[in-house]
Amino acid sequence: LFAVSAFTPKTDPEKLEKTTINYSKGFEKFSGFSDWRLHLLILTIITILIYIWLS
């Protein structure tokens, strides 16, 4: 991994600001039906129900 990162060009700081999670800002607000947390919750519940049904 070090060898790969040694030969990889450095990322622009502007791009890192958009891709890095900053926990000091707090969590982003819930954005309704298109929020990824809602999708994750629904898929988790479906997965658990299928697991219970098949076992």
BADREN-617274 format. One record per residue (C-alpha): residue number from 1; residue in one letter; x, y, z. Coordinates in nm, 3 decimals, padded with zeros to 5 digits, m for minus. Layout:
<r n="NUM" res="A" east="X" north="Y" up="Z"/>
...
This chain:
<r n="1" res="L" east="00.000" north="00.000" up="00.000"/>
<r n="2" res="F" east="00.286" north="00.235" up="00.076"/>
<r n="3" res="A" east="00.443" north="00.166" up="m00.264"/>
<r n="4" res="V" east="00.117" north="00.251" up="m00.440"/>
<r n="5" res="S" east="00.068" north="00.573" up="m00.245"/>
<r n="6" res="A" east="00.430" north="00.675" up="m00.308"/>
<r n="7" res="F" east="00.374" north="00.676" up="m00.685"/>
<r n="8" res="T" east="00.021" north="00.818" up="m00.681"/>
<r n="9" res="P" east="m00.011" north="01.193" up="m00.743"/>
<r n="10" res="K" east="m00.127" north="01.401" up="m00.448"/>
<r n="11" res="T" east="m00.496" north="01.487" up="m00.429"/>
<r n="12" res="D" east="m00.605" north="01.850" up="m00.442"/>
<r n="13" res="P" east="m00.703" north="01.991" up="m00.099"/>
<r n="14" res="E" east="m01.034" north="02.117" up="m00.244"/>
<r n="15" res="K" east="m01.128" north="01.763" up="m00.343"/>
<r n="16" res="L" east="m01.028" north="01.628" up="m00.003"/>
<r n="17" res="E" east="m01.261" north="01.875" up="00.168"/>
<r n="18" res="K" east="m01.556" north="01.725" up="m00.020"/>
<r n="19" res="T" east="m01.459" north="01.359" up="00.030"/>
<r n="20" res="T" east="m01.335" north="01.369" up="00.391"/>
<r n="21" res="I" east="m01.583" north="01.330" up="00.677"/>
<r n="22" res="N" east="m01.561" north="01.614" up="00.928"/>
<r n="23" res="Y" east="m01.728" north="01.500" up="01.251"/>
<r n="24" res="S" east="m01.683" north="01.837" up="01.420"/>
<r n="25" res="K" east="m01.954" north="01.984" up="01.195"/>
<r n="26" res="G" east="m02.209" north="01.731" up="01.318"/>
<r n="27" res="F" east="m02.436" north="01.510" up="01.113"/>
<r n="28" res="E" east="m02.617" north="01.632" up="00.806"/>
<r n="29" res="K" east="m02.992" north="01.674" up="00.834"/>
<r n="30" res="F" east="m03.233" north="01.405" up="00.724"/>
<r n="31" res="S" east="m03.322" north="01.470" up="00.360"/>
<r n="32" res="G" east="m03.643" north="01.271" up="00.327"/>
<r n="33" res="F" east="m03.704" north="00.967" up="00.111"/>
<r n="34" res="S" east="m03.381" north="01.009" up="m00.084"/>
<r n="35" res="D" east="m03.163" north="00.992" up="00.229"/>
<r n="36" res="W" east="m02.915" north="00.703" up="00.226"/>
<r n="37" res="R" east="m02.976" north="00.631" up="00.596"/>
<r n="38" res="L" east="m03.342" north="00.556" up="00.528"/>
<r n="39" res="H" east="m03.246" north="00.323" up="00.243"/>
<r n="40" res="L" east="m02.993" north="00.146" up="00.467"/>
<r n="41" res="L" east="m03.255" north="00.102" up="00.740"/>
<r n="42" res="I" east="m03.512" north="m00.042" up="00.498"/>
<r n="43" res="L" east="m03.260" north="m00.282" up="00.343"/>
<r n="44" res="T" east="m03.142" north="m00.391" up="00.688"/>
<r n="45" res="I" east="m03.497" north="m00.467" up="00.801"/>
<r n="46" res="I" east="m03.568" north="m00.659" up="00.478"/>
<r n="47" res="T" east="m03.246" north="m00.859" up="00.520"/>
<r n="48" res="I" east="m03.329" north="m00.949" up="00.881"/>
<r n="49" res="L" east="m03.684" north="m01.051" up="00.787"/>
<r n="50" res="I" east="m03.559" north="m01.272" up="00.502"/>
<r n="51" res="Y" east="m03.303" north="m01.429" up="00.736"/>
<r n="52" res="I" east="m03.572" north="m01.504" up="00.996"/>
<r n="53" res="W" east="m03.808" north="m01.637" up="00.728"/>
<r n="54" res="L" east="m03.547" north="m01.874" up="00.582"/>
<r n="55" res="S" east="m03.415" north="m02.005" up="00.913"/>
